[in-house]
């Protein structure tokens, strides 16, 4: 199965170190969003109820990973094709 390619801009963004100040700024923004944190906690609680065992959670993760890594016609691997 061919791996999807990352654009040069995406690679630079991924590999470029994040300054400590920027990390703290983004962290404070995320922690200040209490509504989103509540939604995330509710989603985590649902997930643990839906998949109560480690085995069930791993099976879900493996199934979804297999779905996500299948060759997709929506996102071409090679923009030249």
Buried (B, 14 or more C-beta within 10 A) or exposed (E): EEEEEEEEEEEEEEEEEEEEEEEEEEEEEEEEEEEEEEEEEEEEEEEEEEBEEEEEBEEEEEEEEEEEEEEEEEEEEEEEE
